[in-house]
Amino acid sequence: MKTFLKWAGNKQRMIERITALLPSGRRLIEPFVGSGALFLNSEYPAYLLADANHDLIDLYTHLQAEGADFIDFCRTFFTPQNNRPEAFYALRSEFNVTADARLKSALFLYLNRHCYNGLCRYNASGGFNVPFGRYKKPYFPQAEMEAFGRKAQTARFCHADFATTMQAAAPGDVVYCDPPYAPLSATAHFTSYSAGGFGFDQQLALVQAARETAARGVPVLISNHATAAIEEAYAGAQIERFQVQRFISADAGNRGAAAELLALFLPGKTQ
């Protein structure tokens, strides 16, 4: 099942690798749900799906609650008239100031499908600031939204940070974390999926939360770049390394393969 949002770090191409490592359980918890690729392509009785990006969670909540009516509303923004720079920037400005949660959620989808590379980036004031993407005819993901809405009936969505979300885990749950990745180099630092970014201190805090969650009897799987610092931080976990094609880079010629890893923290087996 395909996601209906474009999303940096989308795990669509890694689903089989991730699900092969995930233990079974009564509920899958994702503190960084992102585009929901794993949620859509896994089979758990229930889901707790959280993200620090309030706009993302609001969009999912409206789709879950309204289904076809909300999809029809979102479609009204996908017109030739709105696929022009002046219209895009006017709607982006409206998104940044509106207090209408339903409108903001529909505009979030519009921006995602019309902005450059489908990026989600905010300025220091919390305003969405990705420029116009100049696509010939942005795709409206009706079928993908319908599928997401159906599957969402088994889920609870939550706007929360990863620490709060992981504290809700109890034996019988399984946690998968897909945080903004640690940079491969000093100049590769795309971490601003939500305002505030995600630095190495947060990476270390996530590892600590994973160890504490595993100590309570809940397995935790984390994706990240396979850098020396990350591997050192994940010491004691079961680690699988592999190469993945990169698609987010300012330099199109530098979108090569990158070393990634999956680190599994199992109850009773991690330091």
Steps between C-alpha positions, in 0.01 A plus 500: 500500500639839398501807722296801391765752613842564355740474793873523555620167638192310382556132580294364208805324348609351833173352620596134457833553675332676794210257540743205493659633820189623681365258761131421511281675757158636581583859402763678292615835637669750267633815670608640158214387276593727208319392184374181666665255259560233764155549651341445160704189425498314831238290674449576867166497682547862608729800450616802697635746243668817623710781361639833618355661187158631604393570141566141398300352787211740442485394135484133595237566765273683258536225241427235762190679627348627174617264227347580159371844602847615598656349188249691284586822684873446443441441130356852457852646536645285220409721205698645208444847647669396825798350319660841445764673715275790606221265606743269680654780705158643586381160623826444686449831680143403583622168638742680730238731652166318495338384823265267309642154575311325218613756242857485629503121461374518142758766420772285653422233240487763225841637602647151525400420142584840349820604680858428401587129536205449736716631784359591841701784650423785740681823582600612849154652551327172413389610154503253211760637258563246220483669156272418207585172326401580139339164421305470176198336667528414871349161577195485724535178707135404537545122498791522744299725735204263490723206590665697781159604636381140512812375675493797740192356669740270690724789610523776756686810389686718747699823478784432741877475525667161486571482873134549594387250238747231606400538864155371397647168384421189706579129462321372190584817305772536235671834428649611168692831493587678177656824628654771283830334415837598641692693229750309288729804498531848647319649199221241479252614763144469371325441833219756511191288442341707775604834646801464727697235313648183650861520615739239637389563858153387392654196328661402830177568691316269258752221565453542872122488459537183290709331771252598771207378288672167433569467873121520553452200271431680170721442191614814316627518141677818380605606148794735445812571298782259576750758621772420752335722764161334454645149514682588820180641650308183406752264664328190634220501245458244221615695192439435131689715248414561134518753216202718399460738207475863613238726342525816714805706413560854384737357240314264266830346395574407862191290558690174526481206737538565871585257779203448730420270787217353700569461873278264699488546877353181647381455860771334706757512219625860498737685728 
